[in-house]
């Protein structure tokens, strides 16, 4: 049987290393899913990257949950779950609504910001 308290203790002892690995992984996987959606990439690859991003997001949420269990309330304990949920929402939208999200991301990238500020 898994000792949950040992997992929480490991999570708190190695907080910097866990966050240093999960935050960039989550951002890179979500960026890759956005890129594949924008350029009509492979559905299989998009699905696997979305699963990887969701896994990183869940790990990040459980890591922050271990801090909440001992009563730590800090800006990072709210920013990190928000990042995980945002990346998970982006992955979900790109996977389930590829046409509209691809059009949305292309409009952001291709928008002429200088002409619209006049």
NUKOLGU-680084 format. One record per residue (C-alpha): chain; x, y, z. Coordinates in nm, 4 decimals, decimal comma. Layout:
REM NUKOLGU-680084
(pt "A"; (X; Y; Z))
...
REM end
This chain:
REM NUKOLGU-680084
(pt "A"; (0,0000; 0,0000; 0,0000))
(pt "A"; (0,1203; 0,3507; -0,0784))
(pt "A"; (0,2101; 0,5664; 0,2189))
(pt "A"; (0,0560; 0,9015; 0,1288))
(pt "A"; (0,2338; 1,0891; 0,4068))
(pt "A"; (0,5704; 0,9782; 0,2671))
(pt "A"; (0,4694; 1,1076; -0,0783))
(pt "A"; (0,3656; 1,4406; 0,0705))
(pt "A"; (0,6908; 1,4656; 0,2639))
(pt "A"; (0,8889; 1,3883; -0,0524))
(pt "A"; (0,6893; 1,6543; -0,2366))
(pt "A"; (0,7650; 1,9164; 0,0267))
(pt "A"; (1,1352; 1,8247; 0,0574))
(pt "A"; (1,1962; 1,8460; -0,3169))
(pt "A"; (0,9659; 2,1383; -0,3947))
(pt "A"; (1,2104; 2,3415; -0,6019))
(pt "A"; (1,3118; 2,0440; -0,8151))
(pt "A"; (0,9513; 1,9353; -0,8701))
(pt "A"; (0,8390; 2,2837; -0,9704))
(pt "A"; (1,1499; 2,3340; -1,1853))
(pt "A"; (1,0552; 2,0228; -1,3816))
(pt "A"; (0,6756; 2,0392; -1,3939))
(pt "A"; (0,6237; 2,4071; -1,4784))
(pt "A"; (0,8403; 2,4084; -1,7951))
(pt "A"; (0,7092; 2,0659; -1,8964))
(pt "A"; (0,3515; 2,1873; -1,8641))
(pt "A"; (0,4236; 2,5045; -2,0614))
(pt "A"; (0,6185; 2,3253; -2,3350))
(pt "A"; (0,3579; 2,0534; -2,3807))
(pt "A"; (0,0772; 2,3090; -2,3997))
(pt "A"; (0,2745; 2,5187; -2,6478))
(pt "A"; (0,3343; 2,2117; -2,8625))
(pt "A"; (-0,0376; 2,1290; -2,8588))
(pt "A"; (-0,1188; 2,4880; -2,9588))
(pt "A"; (0,1342; 2,4694; -3,2442))
(pt "A"; (-0,0036; 2,1397; -3,3694))
(pt "A"; (-0,3558; 2,2790; -3,3534))
(pt "A"; (-0,2588; 2,5956; -3,5412))
(pt "A"; (-0,0932; 2,4068; -3,8243))
(pt "A"; (-0,3371; 2,1109; -3,8361))
(pt "A"; (-0,0848; 1,8641; -3,7012))
(pt "A"; (-0,1330; 1,4969; -3,6279))
(pt "A"; (-0,4300; 1,4137; -3,4082))
(pt "A"; (-0,2440; 1,1217; -3,2498))
(pt "A"; (0,0531; 1,3389; -3,1539))
(pt "A"; (-0,1785; 1,6115; -3,0257))
(pt "A"; (-0,3625; 1,3552; -2,8146))
(pt "A"; (-0,0413; 1,2170; -2,6613))
(pt "A"; (0,0926; 1,5643; -2,5859))
(pt "A"; (-0,2409; 1,6601; -2,4282))
(pt "A"; (-0,2293; 1,3501; -2,2084))
(pt "A"; (0,1256; 1,4394; -2,1041))
(pt "A"; (0,0194; 1,7959; -2,0273))
(pt "A"; (-0,2781; 1,6766; -1,8242))
(pt "A"; (-0,0509; 1,4410; -1,6305))
(pt "A"; (0,1925; 1,7250; -1,5533))
(pt "A"; (-0,0993; 1,9453; -1,4488))
(pt "A"; (-0,2359; 1,6802; -1,2140))
(pt "A"; (0,1072; 1,6257; -1,0617))
(pt "A"; (0,1403; 1,9996; -1,0092))
(pt "A"; (-0,2010; 2,0160; -0,8427))
(pt "A"; (-0,1214; 1,7246; -0,6125))
(pt "A"; (0,2145; 1,8806; -0,5258))
(pt "A"; (0,0488; 2,2079; -0,4252))
(pt "A"; (-0,2200; 2,0110; -0,2433))
(pt "A"; (0,0478; 1,8671; -0,0165))
(pt "A"; (0,1383; 2,2234; 0,0820))
(pt "A"; (-0,2252; 2,3134; 0,1433))
(pt "A"; (-0,2632; 2,0123; 0,3727))
(pt "A"; (-0,0104; 2,1565; 0,6153))
(pt "A"; (-0,1610; 2,5054; 0,5917))
(pt "A"; (0,0822; 2,6890; 0,3670))
(pt "A"; (-0,0928; 2,9781; 0,1974))
(pt "A"; (0,1367; 3,1751; -0,0314))
(pt "A"; (0,1109; 3,3308; -0,3768))
(pt "A"; (0,2858; 3,0310; -0,5331))
(pt "A"; (0,0247; 2,7950; -0,3923))
(pt "A"; (-0,2373; 2,9789; -0,5959))
(pt "A"; (-0,0346; 3,0623; -0,9067))
(pt "A"; (0,0811; 2,7052; -0,9712))
(pt "A"; (-0,2663; 2,5442; -0,9650))
(pt "A"; (-0,3966; 2,8265; -1,1842))
(pt "A"; (-0,1170; 2,7531; -1,4322))
(pt "A"; (-0,1935; 2,3806; -1,4246))
(pt "A"; (-0,5662; 2,4394; -1,4769))
(pt "A"; (-0,5072; 2,6924; -1,7548))
(pt "A"; (-0,2745; 2,4587; -1,9427))
(pt "A"; (-0,5174; 2,1698; -1,8955))
(pt "A"; (-0,8021; 2,3845; -2,0291))
(pt "A"; (-0,5937; 2,4851; -2,3320))
(pt "A"; (-0,5032; 2,1213; -2,3996))
(pt "A"; (-0,8657; 2,0147; -2,3642))
(pt "A"; (-0,9910; 2,2897; -2,5964))
(pt "A"; (-0,7264; 2,2174; -2,8606))
(pt "A"; (-0,8099; 1,8484; -2,8503))
(pt "A"; (-1,1891; 1,8772; -2,8539))
(pt "A"; (-1,2370; 2,1899; -3,0675))
(pt "A"; (-0,9381; 2,1939; -3,3050))
(pt "A"; (-1,0949; 2,4084; -3,5783))
(pt "A"; (-1,2129; 2,6971; -3,3605))
(pt "A"; (-0,9082; 2,6973; -3,1311))
(pt "A"; (-0,6736; 2,6747; -3,4279))
(pt "A"; (-0,8486; 2,9736; -3,5827))
(pt "A"; (-0,8262; 3,1587; -3,2484))
(pt "A"; (-0,4513; 3,0989; -3,2073))
(pt "A"; (-0,3820; 3,1852; -3,5715))
(pt "A"; (-0,5717; 3,5135; -3,5309))
(pt "A"; (-0,3584; 3,6006; -3,2277))
(pt "A"; (-0,0312; 3,5175; -3,4011))
(pt "A"; (-0,1160; 3,6769; -3,7349))
(pt "A"; (-0,2811; 3,9899; -3,5942))
(pt "A"; (-0,1271; 4,3186; -3,7037))
(pt "A"; (-0,1002; 4,4957; -3,3682))
(pt "A"; (0,0495; 4,8177; -3,5090))
(pt "A"; (-0,2361; 4,8772; -3,7518))
(pt "A"; (-0,5029; 4,8187; -3,4868))
(pt "A"; (-0,3536; 5,0700; -3,2402))
(pt "A"; (-0,4132; 5,3675; -3,4725))
REM end
